[in-house]
Each structure stands twice: as structure tokens, then as C-alpha cells.
Amino acid sequence: MTKNVKKVVVAMSGGIDSSVAAALLKRAGFDLIGVFMKFWSESKENDLVKNRNKRCSLEAETRARKIANMLKIPFYVFNFEKEFKDKVVNYFLRESAVGLTPNPCVVCNKEIKFGLLLKKALTLNANYVATGHYVRISRTKNKKSKTLYKLLRAKDKNKDQSYFLWQLSQKQLRYILFPIGEYTKTQVRFLAKKFKLPVFKTKESQEICFVQNTVEKFLKKYLKQKPGKIIDTKGKILGRHQGLFFYTIGQRKGLNLSGGPYYVLEKDSKKNVLIVTKNENDLYKKELIARAINWISGKPPKLPIKVKVKIRYRHQLSQAVIKLLNQKTLKVFFNKPQRAITPGQSIVFYKGEELLGGGIIAA
């Protein structure tokens, strides 16, 4: 190997996206190390045998190892079960317990895939970590000739995953590659066939990877139920809820109230009250407050600023203006009211193709 060849640790899940990412890097001449990450899985009811996390099942590990063998690259399994439980699962449970609707994938990307895995990669003298995320990185020089890393939406807007990466920093982006960000999903499937990878028919998982059945069953197993009142906007008691963490803003099903339909409008965790409405228009709000702000560039843009935002992954981009409340919080004003703004979820900010940053919806 020549001195100019860069070493890359590529995260391999056994799925089509990470497999094609590895094949593209191999074709480009990088020195690759394939890594399969084992995450935490909940125990079965007898607490003796563990269920398999959807993203790191034995079948997925076998596929990933097979792909690595085909590409003739070294392959390792990193056990991140303890760290995943501490950083991701416990975060999900902690936020859910106080009535919020958290996004564990955002935390996993920051703390595990581009946190712990990146640190391990650097100890192996790797130059980069690569994954199969649909997102792009651009590199530019500022006036002081310092490299600035920008996160851009993927070529395939339907698969774009930049929403989940708003917590990344310049320090992390310096060491990250996203090989499939310039490709559409259709092109990735074509490449899988071209490279003769036995993964192009692999089904994708859209759910939370550590939840085996439903989120409701998972939360019921790990959180203590705290029943309370269901009231309408005028304070009239309509029924009882089984625990605020079972509900999310905008939810209609599962309320078991007569005379509906009713929609979940608000969760008052201090009073342990679920507030519902019959009027769906009540769900539309023109502003929100966001906390825990992170700017990809490392510093905030000049505020106020007009941006496009997403308040959940599958939500359409919406026009808005963001203003500074204080150093840790922003206020977002939408051009058009948005349905079911949900505390605990991520809100992300775009300027054109560039992801400027994001935060957690507070209120």
C-alpha cells in the first residue's frame, strides 16, 4: 500500500446501502476495514435469552461478513451493547417518561456511529469512517484557508437522511465519508447487482431498531405506568389515560373516548393530564421554541434568518424565520401553521441544500 492510500473504517450492517458504500470505496482504491456494530437488545420474558436487535441480528452479521469476504477486506465485530444502552436506550426512556417524544436515531448517530465508532477507528489509524447514509458533505475553505465542512441533502430527496445528523460537529465531519449520497436508491440497487452483492433484495427497517414489537409494549415493560385524567380544552374530564408516554401529539386512535373523534393536543406532565380536542384545527400552530441547538458550522448564522425547516423526518420542508431567544433556545415562526408540533422531536434548519443545524422542540 502506498502512503497516499487512505484507510477507511466502513460500518457494515449487512444491508444494501452500507454494502454498496463499501464496494464504492473499494473501487475507489481506499484501504478498507469492515465493521459490524452490535447494539443492545432487550431480554425475552424469561430474562435468560436476548431478542435480536433488528439492525444487528445474526443474519445481518452473516451478510455483512459475507460482503466483506467478497470485497476481500478485514472484518471485525464491535460490541457496543453497553454504550448503546447507556447513551441511546436510556435517553429514549428518560425523555419518554416525562411525556416527550424523542428521536433515538439522532442520538445514536452522534454518540455511537460518529462518536464511539469514530474514536475506535482513529485508534486503528484510520483516516475516515464511512456509512451508508443518504447525505452529502462538501468541503470549502474560508478566508483563513481553514476547511469548513457542510452537510448537504442527498441527491435522492426521498431517501435523504440529513435530518438525523444535525447534532454532528466540524470535528466529526472532518473524518466522515458518505459514499452513496450522490446516488439515488434506484442507482444503489443497480450498483448492488453490478457488484454482484447478495443484498439487493434486502428489506429495509423503518422502525426503532431496539424495539421488538411496538413502542407501546416496550415503554410498558420499562416504564412505570402513571394513569391520569383526560380532559378537553375547557377542562372537562372525559376519561382516563394509562400514562402520558403512550400518546403523541396529533394521535387519534387508542384514546377510547366516546363522542369522538378526539385528537391529542397537549401533554401536561406536571399535572399528569392528557388534553384532547375535537377540532383538528387546534393542532395547527404557527410557532415553536427549540432548545439544545447545534450549528453544523460551529457558530450560529446571523439571526433572524429565513430558512426551511422540518419538524419530523417525513415532514415536508416549510418556510420559517428563526429568532434568538437566548444562547440555548430559538423561536421559530412558520409562514403557514404546522400540524402536530411535537415536543421532544428534532427540528432541523436548511438554507438551500445545506443543513445549517437543528434543535429539540421544547414547546
N, C-alpha and C positions, 0 to 999 in steps of 0.2 A: 504494500500500500504506500502510495506517495504521500508526502507531507500535506499536499493540498486537498486530499480527500477528507471530507468532514464525517465525523461519527455521529450517528443519529440513533437514539432510543425511540422506537416506534411502539406505541400502545396498540396491542392486537387483541381484539375482543372475539375474533372468530367470525365476525360479521363482514358483510360486503364492503362497507366503507373503509374500515381500518385495513382490510386485506388489500384493497386496491391502492390505498395510500402507501402501504409498504412496497407494493410492486412498482409503483411510480418512482419511489425513492431509490429502489434497487436499480431500475432502468436508468436513472439519472446519475448513477455512479457513487452514491453515498455508501459508507460503511455502516451497515445496519445491525442493530441488536433488537430482536423482538421481545416484547414484554407483555405478559398476561397478568392482569391485576385481580387478586381475589379480594372481594369485599365481604362485609358482614352479612350473614343470613340468620333469620330468626329460627329458633329451635321449634321442632314439632311439639305437639301437646305433651308427649312423654318426656320432653326436655333431654332426651338421650341422643336423638338424631337430628341433624340440621337440615332444613329445607335448602334448596339451592337458590342463590340469588340469580335472577333471570339473566343478568349481564355476565355472570362468571360461573355458569354451570359446567359440569364435567364435559358435556357435549361441546360447549363453546370453547373450552380449553383445548379439547382434542382437535377441533377445527383449526384453531389458531396455531397449534403446534404443527399440524399438517401443512398449513400455508408457509410457515417458517422453514420447514424442511424443503418444500418445493422451491422456495427462494434461496435456499442454501445460506441461511443466516442463523446465528446463535439464538436460542430461545430460552427465556427464563420466566419463572412464575414468582411474582412478588406478592407476599401475603400482607395485605393492608387491612385485614379484618378489624383489628383493634382501633386503628386510627379512623377508619370509616365509621365505625360505631360511635366513637367519641365526637368526631367533627360533623358528621352528616346526619346520622340517625337521631342522635340525641338533640341536635339542633331542631330537626323536624318535630320531635316530640315536645320539646320545650316551647317552641312557638305555637304549636297546635294547642297545647294545654292552656294557653292564655287567650284562646279564641282567634288566633291569626291563621292565615292560610299560606304557609311557607313554600318556597321552591327549593327542594334539596339539591337539585341538579346544579344550580348556581354555586352553591357552597362546595359541592363535590369538585367542580372544575377548578375553583380557586385553591382549595385546601389539599385535594388529593391528586388529581390528574396533572395540574400545573403548579402544585405545591410540593407534596411528598415525592411524587414520581420524578419531578424535575430535579429535586435535591439528590435523589438516588442516581439519576442519570449523570449529573455533574461529578459525582464521586467515581463514576466509571469513565471519567474523562471524555464524556460525550460533548459534542458542540451544540446539539439540539435535542428537543423532544418533539415528536410528531404524533398527531392523532388524525382520526377520520372525520373531524368536524367540518361541516359546510360553512366556511368562513374564510376570509382572506386577510392577509397582513400586507401593508405597504410600508416601505422604509424611505424616509426622506431626511434631508439634512437641514438643520436650522441655521441661523445666521452665524452661530459659533461652531459650525461644522459638526455638531453633535447629532447622532442619528435619532430620529423620532419615529416611533412605531405606531401605526394606525391600524385599528381593526375595521375592516370593511365588510359589508354584507356579501354573502356568497353570490356567485353567478346565478345559481338556481334559487330564486327568491322564495319558492315554495318550500325549500329544504333549509334555508338559511338558519343557522344556529347561533348567530351573534348575540341574540337575546340572552343566552345562558352564560355569556363570557364577559359581562360588564364589570365584574369585580377584578379583572386582570390588571396588572400593572406594567409599566415600561420595563421594569427589571425582569418580569416573567416573559413578556413578549419578545425580548431580545433572544431568547433561547427556544422559540416555538416555531414549528412549521405546520402548515395546513395544506397538504398536497392536493386535496380534491376540491378546494374552494373555488377553483376556476372551472370546475366541471359541473354539468347538470347530473341529476340522478340517472337519467337515461344513458348519458355518456359513461357514467361509472359502471352501470350494469354491462354496457358494451365492452368496457375495458376488462371487467372480470372474466367475460367469455374470451376475450383476446388473449389474456394472460393465462387462460385455462385454469382459473381458480374455482374450486368446487364450492362456491358460496353464493353464486348469483341468484339462487332461488331462496336464500335465507330470509325468513320473515323478520321484520323489524319490530322492536318493542317500544311502544309509546308510553308505557306506564312507569311508575316509580319502581326502580329495579329491586328494591329490598322489600316491597310489599307483595306478599304471595297471593293473596286473594283480593280483597277490597281494602281501600283506605279505612273505611268504617270499621271493619273487623280488626285491622291492625291497631288502630287507635284504641279500640275497646279492650284489646289484650294488654296494652302497655300503659294506658292512662286510666286513672280512677274517674268513673262517671260521676258527674255532678248535675243532677236534674234541676230544672228551674222553670220559671214561668215563660210562656209565650204570650206576648201582648201585641196589640196593634198600635198604630201611630198615635192614638188618643189615650193609650194606657189601659185599654180594656183587656182583661185576661181571657185568652182564647183556648189555652191548653197548657201542656207541659212538654218541655224538651228533655232529652236524656243526657245532654252535655253539649256545650256550645261548639266543641271541636268536631261534632258530627255534621255541622252545617257550614255552608259557604254563601257569600253574598250572591243574590240572584237565584238561589236554589228554589225550585217549586215542588219537586217530588219529595216524598218522605216526611212531610210535615204533619200528615194525618189530622188535618183540621177540616171541619165541616163548613159548608158555605163558601168554599174557595172558587177559583184557585188563589192561594196566597204565595207571596214571594218573600224570601229572607231579605230584609232591608238593612239590618244592623245587628251587631252582637255587642251587648254591654257586659264585658267580663267582670267589671267591678260589682254589678248588681246580679250577675249571672242570669241576665234576661235576654231572650231572643225576640227581636222586634220584627214584625212582618207587616206586609201591606197587600191590599188587593189591587192597588193601582200600579201597574208595571211602570208607568212614567216616573214614579218615585225613585226608581233605580238609576235614573239618568242624572249625573252630576257634571258640573262644568269645571270643577277644580279639585285638587287634592294636595296633601302635604306629603313629601317624601323625606326619609331620613337615611342615614348611613350612606351618604353619597360617595361615589367613586368616579373620578375622571380618568379616562384611559391615558391622557397626555401627562397626568401627574399634577395638573393645575387646572382650576376652573376657567372656562371661557369668560369673556366679558358679559356680565348679566345686566339687565334681562336679555334673553336671546330667543328668537323664534326657532323652533325645532319641530321634528316629527317624533312622536313617541309611540311606544307600545306598552299597554298595561297588563298584558299577558301574552304568552308565546304565540298563540294562534289569532291574536287580535290584529286588526288592520291598523296600519300606521295612521296616526291622527295628528293634525296640526295643533300646536300649542305654543305657549310662551312660558318660559320658566324664569322665576324671580327668586332672589336670595332672601330667605328669612333670617338665617344666621349661618355660621360656618358649617353646621352639621345638617341643616334642613333647607329644603327648597319648597316653593309653592308653584304648582303647575296649573295654568289656566288654559282650558281647551277651547278651540274655536266652536266646536259642537259638543254638546253633552255626551258623556260616555256611560255605557251601561255597566252596572255591577262592578264598580271600582272596589277592589278587594284588599283590605289591609293585610300585610304580610307578603303579598306578591311583589315581584320586581317590576319597576317601571324603567324603561331604557330610553335614551335620547339619541336621535340621529340628526346629522346635518348632511344631506345628500346621501351618499353611500356609507359615510363614516359613522361608526358608533362612538359618540362622544363619552358616554358613561351611563350611569344609572343609579338607582337607589331602591330602598324598600318603601312601599306605600304604607304610610303611618295612619292617615285619616282622610 
